Amino acid sequence: MAQISYIKYSDIDLKDRIDAEFFKPDYLQIDKKIRSKPYLLLADIAKLDASAFYPAATHLYKTGDVPFARCVDCINFPFVEKNRLSEFEKIPEDFIKRNKTVKKIKQHDLIITKVGTPCFASIVFDFEEIALSRTVLGVSKIKEINPFYLMIFLRSYFGFNQLQRQRELTIQYQLTLERVGKILIPNLTKDFQNNIELIAKNSHQKQSQSKQLYREAEKLLLSELGLLDYQVKHTLSFSTTKKAIEQAHRYDSEYFQPKYAEIIKKIEEYEGGWDFAGEMVKWKKGVEVGTEAYTETGKDFVRVSDFTVFGVSESNRKIADEAFEDLKKNFQPKQGEILFTKDGTIGISYVLKEDVQGVLSGAFLRLTLKEKYQNFEKECLSLIFSSILCKMQVEKLSGGALIAHLKPSDFETFKIPLIKPSIQKQIALKIQESHRLRKESKELLEEAKRRVEEEIEK
């Protein structure tokens, strides 16, 4: 629907933005509302930094101990924390010292995504320091404003839309330090800001408890299979048989790495038995709608980047309600289905707790249990799909590196241990409690944003 804004010529800075999008009615209303009360410019209360360097050479990753924050590490994560340390790439300290263009920030500083999917703010919760990639910018030395309140505000309607307004479109949308410095921060009372901090920290605590329970479920699964302390070892020299080569129809040495055989052997020797994934579940693929189907508003078009083992986040890609009505019969994911990523980052799995208000991209498989396995705990099976048990089978098929695409026919060949029902139940209960706490954590963040928005609306 077309929107029209009327702007006085005297209110336009001809040295700044004069494009129509910058003067959308919603943006003007936000600007007017915040300026009607005490406010501060972000540039006046914090130091803004960005790295000019992004290491294209991936051999730098994981070779050091300084975590390296990228856009993907922040979009769906309001808290940048040590609990997620294994998810971050890491680069060497001496490399940072030699490359002065790499900036670092510290605990309780903020990160804002800069390119790719810009405008998402996160707070560095407990890292002593973290390096910034070129895809994010840092907000440090924050004064006069509570940093937790600042993060919540920037994720609220009034903050996020200001960041959206300040985006500049080149090849893709991006934020610059200068434009982010123009964000208006309502200077609400210290007591109110401190209350927002308490809600945010309570949210983080529940999130941490959720992750701990999920880790406990993982340990229970691996312990049951004798893999709790298993370390993957890459063997430089080994042998195989002509018969094995002929059966596999593969001639590359990586396929026959002993590390894969060790995992498979653990599954095959499990006292509860095993079966092929194709015998346990039926699958349906997602759908590709094409970029021409994207709209500003509507139903979610869920991609791998919108998905973790903790569920589906609201997608930044939307399709029209009319398109959704045409697709939902065959492609809307339903409560109780197990989702599994087969492209991109392969092997992320989650049991849906409610229907998805949208459709999944073609990178997903939607799984349902076959009749024979109706009593198998879905949460346990989903954990198996996300675990090293299946990740190593994916890696074996790919010749040593996670392939960009996994054929459903290859997925069907995965060997799945038939975990004893009593252990399945324990795993399922831990994961269900984990998801309950995760939901409460998310609700607390939404409550914090709502309170900020209501206070500004007063």
RODO-2510 file (C-alpha; in nm, 4 decimals, decimal comma):
residues 458
     n   res          X          Y          Z
     1     m     0,0000     0,0000     0,0000
     2     a     0,1412     0,3368    -0,1025
     3     q     0,2421     0,5818     0,1695
     4     i     0,2761     0,9569     0,1381
     5     s     0,4726     1,1892     0,3636
     6     y     0,4600     1,5673     0,3526
     7     i     0,7884     1,7285     0,4566
     8     k     0,8719     2,0962     0,4869
     9     y     1,1609     2,1945     0,2659
    10     s     1,3168     2,3704     0,5657
    11     d     1,3176     2,0383     0,7560
    12     i     1,5311     1,8635     0,4943
    13     d     1,9067     1,8622     0,5281
    14     l     2,0222     1,8636     0,1662
    15     k     2,3631     1,7414     0,2815
    16     d     2,2019     1,4313     0,4283
    17     r     1,9399     1,1813     0,3071
    18     i     1,6717     1,3057     0,0680
    19     d     1,5393     0,9680    -0,0523
    20     a     1,1687     0,8941    -0,0008
    21     e     1,2260     0,5848     0,2159
    22     f     1,4041     0,7955     0,4781
    23     f     1,0834     0,9975     0,5236
    24     k     0,8342     0,7122     0,5591
    25     p     0,5415     0,8143     0,7868
    26     d     0,6257     0,5525     1,0523
    27     y     0,9837     0,6766     1,0749
    28     l     0,8704     1,0372     1,1081
    29     q     0,6238     0,9463     1,3843
    30     i     0,8967     0,7648     1,5788
    31     d     1,1319     1,0594     1,5413
    32     k     0,8652     1,3030     1,6591
    33     k     0,7649     1,0929     1,9587
    34     i     1,1204     1,0464     2,0873
    35     r     1,2109     1,4124     2,0376
    36     s     0,9083     1,5111     2,2481
    37     k     1,0887     1,3847     2,5595
    38     p     1,4468     1,3959     2,6943
    39     y     1,6761     1,2012     2,4649
    40     l     2,0439     1,1516     2,3849
    41     l     2,2291     1,0888     2,0598
    42     l     2,4040     0,7534     2,0515
    43     a     2,7215     0,9201     1,9200
    44     d     2,7270     1,1417     2,2307
    45     i     2,7022     0,8610     2,4864
    46     a     2,9216     0,5900     2,3338
    47     k     3,2224     0,5195     2,1168
    48     l     3,1364     0,3536     1,7844
    49     d     3,3889     0,1232     1,6173
    50     a     3,4055    -0,1070     1,3175
    51     s     3,6726    -0,3381     1,1851
    52     a     3,7956    -0,2795     0,8324
    53     f     3,9267    -0,6345     0,8103
    54     y     3,7444    -0,9601     0,7433
    55     p     3,9747    -1,2633     0,7161
    56     a     3,8885    -1,4388     0,3936
    57     a     4,1489    -1,7008     0,4765
    58     t     3,9539    -1,9456     0,6904
    59     h     4,2750    -2,1068     0,8142
    60     l     4,2844    -1,8198     1,0674
    61     y     3,9660    -1,9435     1,2285
    62     k     3,9953    -2,1589     1,5404
    63     t     4,3723    -2,1027     1,5486
    64     g     4,3573    -1,8585     1,8382
    65     d     4,1637    -1,7857     2,1532
    66     v     4,0000    -1,4488     2,0767
    67     p     3,6338    -1,4999     1,9753
    68     f     3,5416    -1,3278     1,6497
    69     a     3,1868    -1,1863     1,6264
    70     r     3,0088    -1,1978     1,2919
    71     c     2,6621    -1,0903     1,1853
    72     v     2,5334    -1,4486     1,2103
    73     d     2,6458    -1,4654     1,5746
    74     c     2,4222    -1,1755     1,6779
    75     i     2,0995    -1,1613     1,4745
    76     n     1,8998    -1,4026     1,6880
    77     f     2,1144    -1,3704     2,0007
    78     p     2,0607    -1,0663     2,2276
    79     f     2,3373    -1,1973     2,4580
    80     v     2,6899    -1,2631     2,3304
    81     e     2,8144    -1,5028     2,5969
    82     k     3,0660    -1,7709     2,6867
    83     n     2,7913    -2,0333     2,6845
    84     r     2,8079    -2,0061     2,3063
    85     l     3,1877    -1,9979     2,2825
    86     s     3,2018    -2,3130     2,0676
    87     e     2,9837    -2,1413     1,8052
    88     f     3,2237    -1,8515     1,7521
    89     e     3,5156    -1,8489     1,5147
    90     k     3,8407    -1,7582     1,6889
    91     i     4,1493    -1,5756     1,5654
    92     p     4,4975    -1,5366     1,7174
    93     e     4,5795    -1,2451     1,9466
    94     d     4,9100    -1,1786     1,7696
    95     f     4,7259    -1,1551     1,4374
    96     i     4,4999    -0,8855     1,5849
    97     k     4,8027    -0,6944     1,7133
    98     r     4,9580    -0,6981     1,3652
    99     n     4,6316    -0,5859     1,2017
   100     k     4,5223    -0,2661     1,3722
   101     t     4,2045    -0,2575     1,1634
   102     v     4,0586    -0,5376     1,3788
   103     k     3,8700    -0,3793     1,6680
   104     k     3,7847    -0,5404     2,0013
   105     i     3,5150    -0,4629     2,2577
   106     k     3,4527    -0,5790     2,6149
   107     q     3,1933    -0,6987     2,8616
   108     h     2,8691    -0,4946     2,8591
   109     d     2,9600    -0,3264     2,5309
   110     l     2,7127    -0,3670     2,2445
   111     i     2,7353    -0,5179     1,8981
   112     i     2,5061    -0,4075     1,6128
   113     t     2,4883    -0,6070     1,2896
   114     k     2,6137    -0,3872     1,0081
   115     v     2,5746    -0,5741     0,6769
   116     g     2,4036    -0,8914     0,5617
   117     t     2,1108    -0,8624     0,8013
   118     p     2,1744    -0,5251     0,9663
   119     c     2,0121    -0,3472     1,2631
   120     f     2,0168    -0,6211     1,5319
   121     a     2,1735    -0,5240     1,8656
   122     s     2,3335    -0,7620     2,1181
   123     i     2,5142    -0,7095     2,4462
   124     v     2,8489    -0,8699     2,5323
   125     f     2,7410    -1,0469     2,8485
   126     d     3,0482    -1,2117     3,0009
   127     f     3,3350    -1,2127     2,7494
   128     e     3,6376    -1,0201     2,8719
   129     e     3,6911    -0,9182     2,5096
   130     i     3,5702    -1,0107     2,1634
   131     a     3,6957    -0,9117     1,8182
   132     l     3,4630    -0,7578     1,5586
   133     s     3,4308    -0,8753     1,2022
   134     r     3,3571    -0,6299     0,9228
   135     t     2,9904    -0,7340     0,9316
   136     v     2,9220    -0,5793     1,2743
   137     l     3,0035    -0,2607     1,4615
   138     g     3,0837    -0,2076     1,8280
   139     v     2,9311     0,0304     2,0821
   140     s     3,1691     0,0805     2,3758
   141     k     3,2442     0,3230     2,6600
   142     i     2,8707     0,3706     2,7132
   143     k     2,7860     0,6505     2,9565
   144     e     2,4659     0,8016     3,1000
   145     i     2,2598     0,5049     2,9729
   146     n     2,2287     0,1515     3,1150
   147     p     2,3771    -0,0820     2,8474
   148     f     2,1104    -0,3507     2,9053
   149     y     1,8379    -0,0909     2,8601
   150     l     2,0175     0,0322     2,5478
   151     m     2,0237    -0,3177     2,3982
   152     i     1,6541    -0,3720     2,4721
   153     f     1,5649    -0,0293     2,3319
   154     l     1,7581    -0,0949     2,0092
   155     r     1,5674    -0,4227     1,9671
   156     s     1,2335    -0,2537     2,0413
   157     y     0,9998    -0,0990     1,7843
   158     f     1,1394     0,2508     1,8396
   159     g     1,5060     0,1511     1,8285
   160     f     1,4995    -0,1120     1,5555
   161     n     1,3011     0,1099     1,3195
   162     q     1,5457     0,3947     1,3735
   163     l     1,8278     0,1607     1,2720
   164     q     1,6235     0,0470     0,9728
   165     r     1,5733     0,4096     0,8727
   166     q     1,9464     0,4780     0,8878
   167     r     2,0377     0,1871     0,6584
   168     e     2,1969     0,2819     0,3306
   169     l     2,1425     0,0787     0,0163
   170     t     2,4496     0,0132    -0,1973
   171     i     2,4772    -0,3406    -0,3319
   172     q     2,2954    -0,4419    -0,0145
   173     y     2,1606    -0,2642     0,2919
   174     q     2,4263    -0,1627     0,5407
   175     l     2,4830     0,0646     0,8396
   176     t     2,7691     0,3096     0,8812
   177     l     2,9191     0,4456     1,2018
   178     e     2,8072     0,7966     1,1142
   179     r     2,4451     0,6969     1,0602
   180     v     2,4255     0,4760     1,3707
   181     g     2,5546     0,7704     1,5729
   182     k     2,2341     0,9586     1,4797
   183     i     2,0083     0,7161     1,6691
   184     l     1,7977     0,8928     1,9351
   185     i     1,7971     0,7226     2,2763
   186     p     1,5116     0,8145     2,5153
   187     n     1,6713     0,9172     2,8461
   188     l     1,4223     0,7384     3,0718
   189     t     1,4636     0,7358     3,4498
   190     k     1,7521     0,5404     3,6022
   191     d     1,5103     0,3293     3,8064
   192     f     1,3222     0,2316     3,4924
   193     q     1,6449     0,1468     3,3079
   194     n     1,7638    -0,0628     3,6029
   195     n     1,4338    -0,2538     3,6066
   196     i     1,4807    -0,3320     3,2381
   197     e     1,8297    -0,4616     3,3205
   198     l     1,6838    -0,6978     3,5833
   199     i     1,4312    -0,8386     3,3336
   200     a     1,7040    -0,8832     3,0719
   201     k     1,9307    -1,0636     3,3187
   202     n     1,6427    -1,2866     3,4298
   203     s     1,5858    -1,3714     3,0639
   204     h     1,9530    -1,4571     3,0249
   205     q     1,9486    -1,6784     3,3355
   206     k     1,6581    -1,8845     3,1996
   207     q     1,8344    -1,9079     2,8648
   208     s     2,1486    -2,0388     3,0374
   209     q     1,9449    -2,2970     3,2313
   210     s     1,7838    -2,4012     2,9043
   211     k     2,1210    -2,4581     2,7402
   212     q     2,2496    -2,6500     3,0418
   213     l     1,9554    -2,8926     3,0250
   214     y     2,0118    -2,9419     2,6524
   215     r     2,3789    -3,0209     2,7185
   216     e     2,2736    -3,2691     2,9868
   217     a     2,0486    -3,4428     2,7339
   218     e     2,3395    -3,4593     2,4877
   219     k     2,5677    -3,6097     2,7533
   220     l     2,3020    -3,8668     2,8429
   221     l     2,2748    -3,9744     2,4782
   222     l     2,6504    -3,9961     2,4218
   223     s     2,7069    -4,1729     2,7545
   224     e     2,4490    -4,4355     2,6598
   225     l     2,6488    -4,5066     2,3425
   226     g     2,9907    -4,4951     2,5106
   227     l     3,0818    -4,1727     2,3273
   228     l     3,0757    -3,9216     2,6124
   229     d     3,4444    -3,8342     2,5958
   230     y     3,4937    -3,9314     2,2332
   231     q     3,7488    -3,7235     2,0450
   232     v     3,7421    -3,7262     1,6657
   233     k     4,0842    -3,8273     1,5332
   234     h     4,1846    -3,7771     1,1716
   235     t     4,4125    -4,0614     1,0580
   236     l     4,6816    -3,9837     0,8004
   237     s     4,7391    -4,3414     0,6844
   238     f     4,4993    -4,6366     0,6803
   239     s     4,3822    -4,9172     0,4535
   240     t     4,0578    -5,0639     0,3284
   241     t     3,9487    -5,3581     0,1148
   242     k     3,8590    -5,3883    -0,2488
   243     k     3,5197    -5,5265    -0,1463
   244     a     3,4461    -5,2171     0,0677
   245     i     3,5357    -4,9903    -0,2229
   246     e     3,3111    -5,1808    -0,4627
   247     q     3,0188    -5,1787    -0,2179
   248     a     3,0500    -4,8067    -0,1519
   249     h     3,1035    -4,7104    -0,5166
   250     r     3,3530    -4,4592    -0,3782
   251     y     3,7254    -4,4328    -0,4481
   252     d     3,8221    -4,1250    -0,2455
   253     s     4,0295    -4,2039     0,0619
   254     e     3,8421    -3,9614     0,2900
   255     y     3,5279    -4,1758     0,2700
   256     f     3,7123    -4,4622     0,4377
   257     q     3,8571    -4,2594     0,7266
   258     p     3,8594    -4,4773     1,0437
   259     k     3,6901    -4,1977     1,2426
   260     y     3,3667    -4,2591     1,0516
   261     a     3,3886    -4,6349     1,0989
   262     e     3,4320    -4,5863     1,4748
   263     i     3,1042    -4,3932     1,5029
   264     i     2,9173    -4,6407     1,2850
   265     k     3,0571    -4,9310     1,4898
   266     k     2,9300    -4,7723     1,8127
   267     i     2,5834    -4,7454     1,6596
   268     e     2,5823    -5,0991     1,5192
   269     e     2,7038    -5,2494     1,8470
   270     y     2,4523    -5,0659     2,0650
   271     e     2,2598    -5,3185     2,2735
   272     g     1,9266    -5,1597     2,1875
   273     g     1,9861    -5,2153     1,8155
   274     w     1,9681    -4,9696     1,5286
   275     d     1,7774    -4,8945     1,2101
   276     f     1,8023    -4,6745     0,9016
   277     a     1,6497    -4,3268     0,9171
   278     g     1,4445    -4,4130     0,6083
   279     e     1,2792    -4,6967     0,8013
   280     m     1,1943    -4,4720     1,0946
   281     v     1,0586    -4,1538     0,9357
   282     k     0,8750    -4,0251     0,6318
   283     w     0,9917    -3,6970     0,4849
   284     k     0,8631    -3,4009     0,2872
   285     k     1,0783    -3,1254     0,1425
   286     g     1,0316    -2,7534     0,1819
   287     v     0,9704    -2,5221    -0,1122
   288     e     1,1567    -2,2500    -0,2991
   289     v     0,9311    -1,9552    -0,3747
   290     g     1,1838    -1,7378    -0,5603
   291     t     1,2964    -1,3866    -0,4693
   292     e     1,0109    -1,2358    -0,6692
   293     a     0,7696    -1,3752    -0,4067
   294     y     0,9285    -1,1818    -0,1175
   295     t     0,7190    -0,9047     0,0358
   296     e     0,7645    -0,6485     0,3131
   297     t     0,4916    -0,8046     0,5284
   298     g     0,3059    -1,1337     0,5342
   299     k     0,3847    -1,4877     0,6468
   300     d     0,7328    -1,6203     0,7262
   301     f     0,9562    -1,7807     0,4669
   302     v     1,1890    -1,9723     0,6985
   303     r     1,5508    -2,0286     0,5963
   304     v     1,8326    -2,2163     0,7692
   305     s     1,9600    -1,8871     0,9147
   306     d     1,6268    -1,8556     1,1019
   307     f     1,6614    -2,1977     1,2666
   308     t     1,8502    -2,3565     1,5566
   309     v     1,8141    -2,6661     1,7761
   310     f     1,6008    -2,4387     1,9970
   311     g     1,3458    -2,3657     1,7278
   312     v     1,2341    -2,1284     1,4550
   313     s     1,2802    -1,7543     1,4966
   314     e     1,0740    -1,4955     1,3127
   315     s     1,2046    -1,4772     0,9586
   316     n     1,3217    -1,1577     0,7915
   317     r     1,1866    -1,2962     0,4657
   318     k     0,8121    -1,2725     0,4122
   319     i     0,5715    -1,3972     0,1482
   320     a     0,2277    -1,2524     0,0740
   321     d    -0,0714    -1,3953     0,2592
   322     e    -0,2197    -1,4964    -0,0763
   323     a     0,0908    -1,6964    -0,1664
   324     f     0,0828    -1,8628     0,1754
   325     e    -0,2802    -1,9695     0,1222
   326     d    -0,1764    -2,1414    -0,2013
   327     l     0,1200    -2,3184    -0,0389
   328     k     0,0090    -2,4015     0,3142
   329     k    -0,1736    -2,7265     0,2339
   330     n     0,1471    -2,8907     0,1147
   331     f     0,4222    -2,6865     0,2765
   332     q     0,3115    -2,5427     0,6131
   333     p     0,5049    -2,7184     0,8947
   334     k     0,2763    -2,8579     1,1645
   335     q     0,3073    -2,9116     1,5379
   336     g     0,4809    -3,2405     1,6199
   337     e     0,6836    -3,2594     1,2982
   338     i     1,0617    -3,2922     1,3230
   339     l     1,2478    -3,0388     1,1105
   340     f     1,5907    -3,1254     0,9705
   341     t     1,8235    -2,9057     0,7652
   342     k     1,9616    -3,0796     0,4572
   343     d     2,1353    -2,7808     0,2940
   344     g     2,3713    -2,5103     0,4137
   345     t     2,4383    -2,5985     0,7771
   346     i     2,3293    -2,9609     0,7628
   347     g     2,1999    -3,1544     1,0599
   348     i     2,0071    -2,9000     1,2694
   349     s     1,6923    -3,0623     1,4041
   350     y     1,3972    -2,9534     1,6179
   351     v     1,0507    -3,0832     1,7121
   352     l     0,7862    -2,8207     1,6387
   353     k     0,5823    -2,7130     1,9413
   354     e     0,3269    -2,5289     1,7281
   355     d     0,2373    -2,4744     1,3639
   356     v     0,4731    -2,2423     1,1754
   357     q     0,2903    -1,9392     1,0374
   358     g     0,4650    -1,9653     0,7037
   359     v     0,6551    -2,2136     0,4905
   360     l     1,0044    -2,3610     0,4949
   361     s     1,2677    -2,3187     0,2269
   362     g     1,3794    -2,6177     0,0229
   363     a     1,6760    -2,6559     0,2608
   364     f     1,4515    -2,8401     0,5092
   365     l     1,3029    -3,1854     0,5466
   366     r     0,9817    -3,2236     0,7467
   367     l     0,9868    -3,5585     0,9227
   368     t     0,7072    -3,7704     1,0724
   369     l     0,7422    -4,1082     1,2437
   370     k     0,6416    -4,4209     1,0576
   371     e     0,3865    -4,6519     1,2188
   372     k     0,6492    -4,8931     1,3531
   373     y     0,8193    -4,6151     1,5496
   374     q     0,5221    -4,4154     1,6736
   375     n     0,6360    -4,4664     2,0335
   376     f     0,9911    -4,3441     1,9741
   377     e     1,0414    -4,0150     2,1597
   378     k     1,0606    -3,7404     1,8982
   379     e     1,2814    -3,5198     2,1137
   380     c     1,5330    -3,8016     2,1455
   381     l     1,5297    -3,8718     1,7721
   382     s     1,5713    -3,5022     1,6965
   383     l     1,8712    -3,4903     1,9325
   384     i     2,0261    -3,7873     1,7502
   385     f     1,9819    -3,6093     1,4160
   386     s     2,1582    -3,3002     1,5579
   387     s     2,4366    -3,4944     1,7296
   388     i     2,7803    -3,6136     1,6241
   389     l     2,6193    -3,9476     1,5302
   390     c     2,4575    -3,7994     1,2199
   391     k     2,7009    -3,5125     1,1627
   392     m     2,9810    -3,7656     1,1096
   393     q     2,7647    -3,9616     0,8660
   394     v     2,7017    -3,6393     0,6727
   395     e     3,0746    -3,5652     0,6728
   396     k     3,1533    -3,9163     0,5481
   397     l     2,9164    -3,8756     0,2558
   398     s     3,0727    -3,5402     0,1684
   399     g     3,4314    -3,6571     0,1557
   400     g     3,5475    -3,4690     0,4633
   401     a     3,3616    -3,1382     0,4601
   402     l     2,9960    -3,0642     0,5192
   403     i     2,8389    -3,0697     0,1777
   404     a     2,6169    -2,7834     0,0697
   405     h     2,3355    -3,0225    -0,0152
   406     l     2,2279    -3,3559     0,1333
   407     k     2,0092    -3,5766    -0,0843
   408     p     1,7025    -3,7147     0,0958
   409     s     1,8051    -4,0583    -0,0350
   410     d     2,1372    -4,0199     0,1501
   411     f     1,9559    -3,9052     0,4631
   412     e     1,7565    -4,2273     0,4536
   413     t     2,0802    -4,4286     0,4833
   414     f     2,1732    -4,2753     0,8218
   415     k     2,2104    -4,5424     1,0895
   416     i     2,0124    -4,4491     1,4021
   417     p     2,0612    -4,6191     1,7425
   418     l     1,7359    -4,7415     1,8967
   419     i     1,7953    -4,5857     2,2364
   420     k     1,6328    -4,7747     2,5247
   421     p     1,2852    -4,6338     2,6083
   422     s     1,3833    -4,5369     2,9644
   423     i     1,6770    -4,3293     2,8352
   424     q     1,4607    -4,1835     2,5583
   425     k     1,2174    -4,0614     2,8220
   426     q     1,4900    -3,8993     3,0335
   427     i     1,6311    -3,7240     2,7268
   428     a     1,2866    -3,6065     2,6159
   429     l     1,2042    -3,4612     2,9587
   430     k     1,5302    -3,2647     2,9726
   431     i     1,4798    -3,1226     2,6241
   432     q     1,1157    -3,0357     2,6893
   433     e     1,2155    -2,8492     3,0056
   434     s     1,4953    -2,6822     2,8115
   435     h     1,2491    -2,5554     2,5535
   436     r     1,0072    -2,4385     2,8250
   437     l     1,2796    -2,2269     2,9834
   438     r     1,3844    -2,0998     2,6417
   439     k     1,0274    -1,9872     2,5767
   440     e     1,0113    -1,8093     2,9141
   441     s     1,3424    -1,6373     2,8371
   442     k     1,2047    -1,5109     2,5071
   443     e     0,8842    -1,3936     2,6747
   444     l     1,0850    -1,1926     2,9278
   445     l     1,2747    -1,0193     2,6472
   446     e     0,9458    -0,9370     2,4788
   447     e     0,8138    -0,8035     2,8104
   448     a     1,1209    -0,5799     2,8456
   449     k     1,0721    -0,4421     2,4938
   450     r     0,7007    -0,3904     2,5574
   451     r     0,7697    -0,1964     2,8785
   452     v     1,0174     0,0287     2,6998
   453     e     0,7686     0,0921     2,4192
   454     e     0,4871     0,1669     2,6649
   455     e     0,7068     0,4084     2,8600
   456     i     0,7931     0,5968     2,5415
   457     e     0,4274     0,6040     2,4375
   458     k     0,3186     0,7668     2,7651
***
